[in-house]
Amino acid sequence: MTFMKRIVLVGAGHAHLEVIRRGAEFTRAGVEFVVVSPGDFWYSGLATGVLAGLYPVELDRVDVGSLTRNVGGRFISAAIERVIPENREIVLADRSTLAYDFVSLNIGGSVPVEKIQGDPNDPRRFAVKPISRIWNLHKYIRELLCDSTIERPIDIVVAGGGATGVEIAASIAALVDRTLEARVTAESLGFGGRIDRTLNRRVSLKLLAATPRILIDAPARAAESIERTLLKRDIEIITNTYADRIEGDRVLTRDGRSFRFDVLVEANGLRVSDPIIRSNLPYDDSGLIVDETLRSIADPLVFAAGDCASPRGTKLVKAGVYAVRQASILAFNLLASVEGREPRRFHPRKKILLILNLGDGTGLATWGPFWFQGRAAFRLKDRIDRKFLDQYKSH
Ligand SMILES: Cc1cc2nc3c(=O)[nH]c(=O)nc-3n(C[C@H](O)[C@H](O)[C@H](O)COP(=O)(O)OP(=O)(O)OC[C@H]3O[C@@H](n4cnc5c(N)ncnc54)[C@H](O)[C@@H]3O)c2cc1C
């Protein structure tokens, strides 16, 4: 088949999943449709549930290669280094290049691991992105918990007191409870039903927040309520402290404190990812600057959506919700560009529903100043997240 134009989608993010689902519309229009991403789509919405042991890992992944091929597209399993807009090509990690007529970036952000000095490849360090790392974290903690040669408590430090850090800490607490309960049950079968509750002392879990309180963007009362919940679950919260560097088995903070660790989870924010920085297109500290039609303000052939995009004149929190909202506009505008039609505009909502999974069957839902905590919040999140993924799993 001869194609008139080539669209390259870089990154299997939330917005691109929807564009890929509608890929047949592109091939019908004579467009070659190429997706470049290092692997599957991993869904952050269910990732902490996987960490907590609530969901099987398979639930959290979408096979983007199959999804792409099913709609007649081509999938290249690779990361990109950068876009060269003046040549209309992208450079892949192996230095090969791929030409495009239109390119769309949905590559998310990066955890600023350089903010905590020390060996970035230290196996005890777990950045929360890419999301696949959260599955590795689950396995690592389970192995430590099941290692009967470790006699002292296992020290887990979560750096970051925002929504992600709180969700991760709560989910680790739930994982510890589930793993130890399973062990206790197994052991108790062999010892006449005696349950040794002292096993619960095997873990010390600390949450470090650089801010005066956790969940600084949430309503104050909601944050206080979550703080009480975490304390009840034996999570120690240390505020106004900034993890700075690793020395031996300790993580040192800027205010001179130090905490022993076996596992350090880095949930200390996001930065603009390297391909955006290298691409010689305007960006700010939030991402590639795009106009209301999701095109780079300097080059109408380059689109961006989700965490890697910075819609001009806005300051959006980094949330998958925005990438999902941008998805249908991005799909429409990519096709409209090929066919020479008027593009649609993205107008972000000021308030979005955010729900944290607290790992134990409860959650915290916030919408602007409104919030509620409990089982209903978790059930709502579970329903929304499964529905979102179902669209792409059953395609
Ligand atoms: C633990 C955790 C829980 C979260 N929970 C929620 C939640 O419940 N609700 C919510 O709204 N937000 C949540 N977030 C935030 C959410 O994950 C992000 O806002 C969202 O993932 C952004 O989506 P995206 O589509 O922009 O990019 P991503 O989902 O990050 O996808 C980026 C894709 O690009 C690929 N990629 C990266 N680099 C390259 C490259 N160089 N070349 C090619 N491909 C590349 C990646 O492999 C990935 O497939 C959570 C974040 C974390 C860490």
The ligand as an SDF file (V2000), in Angstrom:
LIG
                    3D

 53 58  0  0  0  0  0  0  0  0999 V2000
    2.2820    5.9720   41.2440 C   0  0  0  0  0  0  0  0  0  0  0  0
    1.5170    6.9600   40.4290 C   0  0  0  0  0  0  0  0  0  0  0  0
    0.1310    6.9730   40.5020 C   0  0  0  0  0  0  0  0  0  0  0  0
   -0.5990    7.9030   39.7520 C   0  0  0  0  0  0  0  0  0  0  0  0
   -1.9580    7.8820   39.8240 N   0  0  0  0  0  0  0  0  0  0  0  0
   -2.6780    8.7440   39.0770 C   0  0  0  0  0  0  0  0  0  0  0  0
   -4.1110    8.7190   39.1020 C   0  0  0  0  0  0  0  0  0  0  0  0
   -4.7190    7.9080   39.7930 O   0  0  0  0  0  0  0  0  0  0  0  0
   -4.7730    9.6190   38.3350 N   0  0  0  0  0  0  0  0  0  0  0  0
   -4.1320   10.5330   37.5480 C   0  0  0  0  0  0  0  0  0  0  0  0
   -4.7940   11.3240   36.8540 O   0  0  0  0  0  0  0  0  0  0  0  0
   -2.7840   10.5890   37.5000 N   0  0  0  0  0  0  0  0  0  0  0  0
   -2.0470    9.7150   38.2380 C   0  0  0  0  0  0  0  0  0  0  0  0
   -0.6710    9.7590   38.1930 N   0  0  0  0  0  0  0  0  0  0  0  0
   -0.0230   10.7020   37.2790 C   0  0  0  0  0  0  0  0  0  0  0  0
    0.0040   10.0320   35.9230 C   0  0  0  0  0  0  0  0  0  0  0  0
    0.7970    8.8770   35.9600 O   0  0  0  0  0  0  0  0  0  0  0  0
    0.5970   10.9090   34.8480 C   0  0  0  0  0  0  0  0  0  0  0  0
    0.0520   12.1780   34.9020 O   0  0  0  0  0  0  0  0  0  0  0  0
    0.2660   10.2410   33.5180 C   0  0  0  0  0  0  0  0  0  0  0  0
    0.9010    8.9870   33.4270 O   0  0  0  0  0  0  0  0  0  0  0  0
    0.7060   11.0850   32.3480 C   0  0  0  0  0  0  0  0  0  0  0  0
    0.2930   10.4030   31.2200 O   0  0  0  0  0  0  0  0  0  0  0  0
    1.0180   10.5890   29.8290 P   0  0  0  0  0  0  0  0  0  0  0  0
    0.0870    9.9600   28.8740 O   0  0  0  0  0  0  0  0  0  0  0  0
    1.4030   11.9880   29.6380 O   0  0  0  0  0  0  0  0  0  0  0  0
    2.3870    9.7720   29.9560 O   0  0  0  0  0  0  0  0  0  0  0  0
    2.7370    8.3590   30.5030 P   0  0  0  0  0  0  0  0  0  0  0  0
    1.5360    7.6190   30.9830 O   0  0  0  0  0  0  0  0  0  0  0  0
    3.8440    8.5910   31.4940 O   0  0  0  0  0  0  0  0  0  0  0  0
    3.2780    7.5670   29.2430 O   0  0  0  0  0  0  0  0  0  0  0  0
    4.4820    7.9280   28.6110 C   0  0  0  0  0  0  0  0  0  0  0  0
    4.8590    6.8530   27.6330 C   0  0  0  0  0  0  0  0  0  0  0  0
    5.9660    7.3100   26.8690 O   0  0  0  0  0  0  0  0  0  0  0  0
    6.9570    6.3020   26.8110 C   0  0  0  0  0  0  0  0  0  0  0  0
    8.2690    6.9670   26.6860 N   0  0  0  0  0  0  0  0  0  0  0  0
    8.9580    7.6010   27.6460 C   0  0  0  0  0  0  0  0  0  0  0  0
   10.1210    8.0810   27.1490 N   0  0  0  0  0  0  0  0  0  0  0  0
   10.1290    7.7740   25.8400 C   0  0  0  0  0  0  0  0  0  0  0  0
   11.0490    8.0000   24.7940 C   0  0  0  0  0  0  0  0  0  0  0  0
   12.1970    8.6490   24.9840 N   0  0  0  0  0  0  0  0  0  0  0  0
   10.7570    7.5290   23.5600 N   0  0  0  0  0  0  0  0  0  0  0  0
    9.6010    6.8630   23.3270 C   0  0  0  0  0  0  0  0  0  0  0  0
    8.6960    6.6260   24.2850 N   0  0  0  0  0  0  0  0  0  0  0  0
    8.9490    7.0740   25.5320 C   0  0  0  0  0  0  0  0  0  0  0  0
    6.7960    5.5280   28.0980 C   0  0  0  0  0  0  0  0  0  0  0  0
    7.3200    4.2400   27.9810 O   0  0  0  0  0  0  0  0  0  0  0  0
    5.2820    5.5460   28.2490 C   0  0  0  0  0  0  0  0  0  0  0  0
    4.7210    4.4880   27.5330 O   0  0  0  0  0  0  0  0  0  0  0  0
    0.0680    8.8430   38.9510 C   0  0  0  0  0  0  0  0  0  0  0  0
    1.4760    8.8300   38.8760 C   0  0  0  0  0  0  0  0  0  0  0  0
    2.1930    7.8790   39.6030 C   0  0  0  0  0  0  0  0  0  0  0  0
    3.6990    7.8760   39.5150 C   0  0  0  0  0  0  0  0  0  0  0  0
  1  2  1  0
  2  3  1  0
  2 52  2  0
  3  4  2  0
  4  5  1  0
  4 50  1  0
  5  6  2  0
  6  7  1  0
  6 13  1  0
  7  8  2  0
  7  9  1  0
  9 10  1  0
 10 11  2  0
 10 12  1  0
 12 13  2  0
 13 14  1  0
 14 15  1  0
 14 50  1  0
 15 16  1  0
 16 17  1  0
 16 18  1  0
 18 19  1  0
 18 20  1  0
 20 21  1  0
 20 22  1  0
 22 23  1  0
 23 24  1  0
 24 25  2  0
 24 26  1  0
 24 27  1  0
 27 28  1  0
 28 29  2  0
 28 30  1  0
 28 31  1  0
 31 32  1  0
 32 33  1  0
 33 34  1  0
 33 48  1  0
 34 35  1  0
 35 36  1  0
 35 46  1  0
 36 37  1  0
 36 45  1  0
 37 38  2  0
 38 39  1  0
 39 40  1  0
 39 45  2  0
 40 41  1  0
 40 42  2  0
 42 43  1  0
 43 44  2  0
 44 45  1  0
 46 47  1  0
 46 48  1  0
 48 49  1  0
 50 51  2  0
 51 52  1  0
 52 53  1  0
M  END
$$$$
